[in-house]
Every structure is written in C-alpha cells, then in structure tokens.
Amino acid sequence: MTHKINPPFRADHVGSFLRPQELLEARRQAQSGALTEVQLRHVEDKYITELVKKQQETGIKSVTDGEFRRAFFHLDFLRKLDGVAVTGAIKSHGSSGDFTPPTLSVTGKLGISKSVELDNFNYIKSLVDPTTGAVPKITIPSPTMVHFRGGRASIDITAYPDLDLFFDDLAQVYRTEIDMLYKAGCRYIQLDDTNLAYLCDPDMRAAAAERHGGVDALPLQYAKLINECIDGRPDDLCIAIHLCRGNFRSQWFAQGGYEPIAEVLFNKLNVDAYFLEWESDRAGDFKPLRFLPKGKVVVLGLVSSKISTLEAKEDIIKRIHEAAQYAPLEQLALSPQCGFSSTEEGNAITYESQWEKMKLVIDIAKEVWGDA
C-alpha cells in the first residue's frame, strides 16, 4: 500500500545522527590527502546506506543522510555558495566548554553555480522505499546564518554597499537551490536556524546589538528573508524550520523562552512546521504556542539528544498534553530536541541511546496520535 506523503510526521527528528568512527577516520584521511574526494564519497555512501536502512527498520518516516557528509550543520553548505568564505578551525577554550567556530564572511557577490544538496538528495531518494510512507528530508542551514554572527562587518562593502541587495541575492540563492531540489523530487526541506533562538536570550541579544546596532527589528527582518526564499513554493513542498540553542558535544549556548519572537515566528514566518526545543527549563513554558495559527504544525522537541538517559514515556506524554492547552493536539508532533550530531564530533550520547530515543518518540506518537 502506498501511504500519503504528509510531512512533518507525528514522530519526526531534526536530521543528524552520530557518525561511525570509520567514517570520521575516512574524513580525517581525506583532509590529510590520504583519500581522494571520490574515495571519501564511497565511504560516505556506505554508511549512509546503512543509516537509511536503520531508519526505515526503526519505523522513521522522515529519512535523512544523518548529515554524514558534513563536519558542521551549516558551514559545509554555506562554503559552497559563490561569494562565501569560511576560514579558521574550531577552537575550544580550555575547561570552560566554550568554543569558537570557524569564521564565515561574504567576500563577493552571492550566487550558486551548482546545487549543493542535489546529488545528496538523489542518493537518499534511491535508498528510500516510498511505499512504506518514508520520505527523504533535506536539512540546510537557514539563510540567516550568513548574516547574524558577523553582521555588516562580515559582508564585503564593495560587493554590497547596500544590504538590501545582499538580502535579495541571498534569497535568490536559496530559491534556486530549493527549486532544483523540488524538481528532483524533494518534498521535505528543513531550515536549521540558531539565530532566532539566540534572540530569545538576553545575553545573546546584547552581544548581537553590538554587531547590528540594535536587534529589535531582526526577527521580522529574518522572517522576511526566509519568506523571500520560500514563498511561491508548490503546495506539496513542506518547509520546516528548526530553532536551536546550540548543540556542540552536548553543550548549549543560549537560553530563554520563545516569547520575545513568538508572534513573528508563528504569524509572520511562512513555513509549514516548526521544530522547537522544549526538553528543559531553558526553553521556557508552552505559552508561546498560543500564537500558532491554523494550518501549521509544531514538532515538540521534548526528548533530549544531549544525554543518554532515556526519558519516561509518561513524562513526555504529560508534557504533550500541557502543550495542547495552548495549541490543538492535532497541530502538534514529537521529536528529539535537536540532532544527535550537529557537528561531526557528536553529542555525549551512545549509539544505542539515539535509537532507543527514536523508538521512544515513535511509541509515544502512536499512543498519543494513533500514528507515527
């Protein structure tokens, strides 16, 4: 029987999974020149094939490549765009747990000479059995990632003396990528965004204000940017956004509920679904869900992807019903709070635990909604 394609699913996930050690070693060899890019891709293909099989065997309908071809959830995509440069390496700061990511800058006119994710999508698509209800999902960084951390100072003033032109070109790049993916058969795309979540954190807002000369207008500006990337899309293309407060080796970097951005997030941003972290007190309460309009879905990130401890089913179900006090249950779904490996280092969680957590999400979805 062929199932209706209808993402997001009641049991879903953010996208990344822990990398096998053999894959990490192959990536190190490729960086040193011991493996060619073609040889590395063969290794990646092998482990992605195994991962896709495991997802389908587990009962996951939203199937990804685990971001196995990336070191970072965002930089590997963005550095392939014309006019974008990434410099430096990840740096840890002693025992504090803080780290500095590589630096991203816009050095020329933005463009896209070749689709970044098309070949990757086609490979996943070749492995997925659509008769099971499984749908390939592509995760890409939100376009806000090109602007937020560096601001005006990171964008070449010769290429873009007017930032409006920068945002126009950035949106065109994303429209082109999304269109190429859609024409290849992709019907589920997720934008990964840390910046809207960071704007819920008072300390992060203060730091951003120094870069941008104020941040009060940024949520609406970013909603407009994302809308320009996705508006006019076909009705059968689901666009989701995931808001992340940081996910490096189980560390987080921001805290604060969604209230400062909730009205813009739910009513000005024209996505179909939201993957929102709510696994701890850092995310605040569920009251921002009162702004959720009809026709949209919030995927509740209630299961931690940062620790191996398995949550109690009854506790998660209780929290789902707490959320349903503010938004209709039929407009809610469930997932882990973030990916299991937003960077190739992965979180401090075991391979067994990540699959136990996915099975828990599926079991709860079936109990609460009757379907996963």
N, C-alpha and C positions, 0 to 999 in steps of 0.2 A: 504494500500500500504506500502511495506517495503522500507524505504529510504536507500540510500547508506551510509555506515558508513565512514565518512570522516573528522575526527577532524584534526586541530582545526577548529572551526566554525567561520563564519563571525561575529557572536555575541557570545562572549565567556566570561568567567570570571576566576579569579585566584583560587577560591575554597572555601574560608571561608566565613561564614555568622555569623551575630550576634547570640549569644546564648540566648535562652529563659531564663528568670530569674529562672524558675522552674528547669531547667537543671543545672544552676550554683549552686543552693541551694543543689541539689542532689549530686553534686560533692563535695561540702563542707561537707556534711554529710558522704560521703564515706571516705573523708580524716580523719574525726574525729572518724571513726569506727561505726557510727550510721547506715550506709548502707553497705551491702556486695558488692563485685565486681559484682556479678550476679545481684543483685538488681539495681545497678547503670546502668549496661548494658541494663536492661529492660527499664529504664527511657530514656537512650540514644536512644534506638531503637524507642521508641515512638516519640521523637522529630525529629529524622532523617527521619522517615516515613512521618511526616507532611512536613518536608523541601523538600524531594524529590517530593512529590505531588505538592507543591507550585512551585518548579522549572519547572516541566512539564506543569503545568497550565499556567505559565508565558510565556512559549514558549522557555525556555532554553534547548538546546540540550546537553550541557556539564553538566552532573549531578554529583554532589558531595554530600558527607555527611556533608558538611559545616565545616568539622574538629571538629564536635561536641564531639568527643571522646578525644580531646586533650586540654591541657592547653596552650601549645606553638606549633607553626607550626613545630618545628624541634625537640625539646628535647624529647617529648613523643615517637617519633620514635627511636631516636638515643639511648636512655637509654635502649631500649630493645635488643640492639645488644650485643653479648658477648664481653667483654673486654672494654666496655664503662661505665663510671660512671658519674652521674650528682649530684652535691652537691650544697647546699645552696638554697635560695629562692630569688625571685625577690625583689629588693630593690630600692625604689625611693629616690632621693636626693633632698629633700626639694621642694621649689617652682620653681626650675630651670627646672623641667620637665625631667631631666636626670634620668636614672635608670641603675642598674647593673643586668644583667640576672644571673641565676644560672651558675655554672662553670661546663664545660664539660672536662673530661680527659680520656685518654686511659690508662687503668691500667693493661691490659694483652693482649694476642693475640686476634685479632678481629675474630668474627665468627657470625653465625646466626643459632641458634638451631631450631627456628620456625619462619615462615613468620610473619612479623609484621602486614601487612595490608591485608592478605588473607581473614580472617574472615570478616573484614570490607568491603572488596570488594564484597564478596559473598552476604552480606546483601544488599548493594546498588543494586547489579545486580538483586536481587529478586524483587526489587521495581520498576525497570525501564522498561517501555514498549518500546522495540526496534522498534516496527512498527511505532512509532511517529518520529523516527530519533534520539531519545535521546540515549546518550552513557555515561556509567559510567566513571568518571575520578577519578583517584587516585593521590593525591598530596603527595610527600615525600620530605624531605629535601635533598638538593644537598650533595654529598659526601664531598664537600669542607668544609662543616660546621664542620667536625670532625677535621680539621687541622688549619684553618685560625686564629681563635681567640686565640688559645693557642700556636700554633706552636710546635717546638721541645720540649719546656719545659713541655707541657701538655701530652706528649707521653712517656710512661714508657720505659726507655732506656734498661732495661733488656729484655723486650718483643721485642723491636725494636731498636737494636743498629744501624741498617741501615734503614733509612727512605724509601728507595726503597721497602723494604719488607713490611713496613706499608702500602704504597700505593697499592701494589699488593694485600694484604689481604683485604683492604677496597674495592677495585674494585670487588673482588670475592664475598664479602658480597652482594654488590648491584646487581651483575649479578644473584646471587641466588634468591634474593627477586624478581627481575623483571621477572625471568623465572617462578617462582611459580605463580606470578600474571597472566602472559600470559597464562599459562596452564589452569588457572581457567576461562579464557575468557576475561581478561582485555586487552583492545586495546588502552588505552589512559592514559599515565603517565606523570605527570609534576614534574620536579625537582625545588624546591624553593631554590634560592641562593641569599644571601645578599652580598657575598664576592666579586664577580666580579664587582658589582655596587660600593662597597666601594673602590675598586681600581681605581675608576674614581674621587675620592675625594682627593685633595692634602693633607688635614689634616689626613684623614684615611690612605693614603699611607705612610705618615711619621710615624704614630704610628705602622703600620704593619711592616715597615722596621726595627724598633727596635726589633720586635719579631722574624723576619725571616732573619735578616741580609741582607736586600735588597728585593725589590718586583718586579723588572722589569721582572723577569722570571716567576712570579706567574701566570699571565693569561694563558700562554702557558702550564705551568705545570698543571694547573687546567683543561684546555681543554683536555689534555692527560688523566688525571684521569677520567674525565667524559666519554670520549670516550672508555676507557677500561671497563667502566661499561655498555655501551650500544651498542658498535659495535658488529656486527653479529646478531643483533636482527631481528626477522621476518619482512618482508616488510609491514605487516598490523598492526604493532605496532607503534603508534605515540608517540614519546618522545619530550616533550616540556620543556623549562626552563623558569622560571620567575626570573627576576632580580629585587631585592627590595632594596630600600634605607632606610629601617626602617619603621615599621608600628605598633607602640605601643600606644594605646589610641589616635590615630590621629597624633602622633608625628613622625617626620622623623629624621634621624641621619646622612645622607650623602647627598652630592650634587655634581653636576658635570655631564657634558655630557658624552656620550659613546665613544667619540673619542679615549681616551687612550687605549681602549680594542677592538675597533670595528672590526679591521681586523682579529684579532684572534677569536673574538666572532662569527663572521659570516662565516669565511672561515676555521677555524681550529677546531671548536666545531661541532661535527656531530649530532646535534639534528635536528628535523624536524621543530620546531617552537619556537619562542621567544615571551614571554610576557614581554613587556618593558614599563616602566613608562615614560609617557610624558605629565603628566597632568599639569605641572608647569614649570616655567623657571629653576627650579633646575635641570631639566633633559637635558638642552641644546637644540640645534636645531636638525633637522632631517637629517643633512648631513651624519652622520654615516651610514645611510641606503644605501648609495651608494656602500657599500661593500657587500650588500645582494646578494648572488648568486641565480641562477635559482633553483627552486625546494624547496625553503624554504619559510616559512611564518613568518611575524612579526605581532603579535597582539598588536595593538597600545593601550596603557593604557592612554586614553585621558579623561576619566570620573573619577573624584576623588571619592575614597572610604573613604576619611577622613572627609569630610564635608557634611552636609545635603543639602546645596544649590544645586538645580538641574541646570545643565548646559543647555545652549540654544542649541537646535538642530543644528541651522545654524552655530554656532561657531565650533562645533565638526566636522561637515561636511567640513567646510573650512579647518580645520587642517588636516583632512584626505587627502584632495587634495594637501595640502602643502607637506605632507609626500610622496605623489605619484610623486612628482617632482624628488625624489631620488630613489624610488623603484616602480616597477609596481603595479598598484592598485590591480591587481588580486593576488598579493602576500601579501596583507595587510588584516587585520581584525581588530575588535574593541572589547575592554573590559574595565571594570573599571581598574584603575591604579594598584590596589593591592586588597587583600582580604578585607572584611569588618571587620574581626576579626582574625588577625594573632595570637593573644593571646586571651585567654578566656575573658579578660576584655572588648574587643571590642573597636571599634572606637567611637568617639563622633558624632554619626550619628543615626537617628531614624530608627526603623524597617520599617516604611513606606517609608523612603527615599531610603533604599537599594533596595527595589523592584521597586520604581519609576526609579531609575538609571538603573536597569537591563532592564526595559521596554524601556527606552530611548535608550540603546545600541541596543536592538533588532530592534526598529523602524528605527534607523539610518542605521543599516546594511541592512535592507530591501530596504531602499531608495537608498543607495549607490551601493549595490551589487545585489539587487533583491532577496536576500535570507538571512536568519539568521541562 
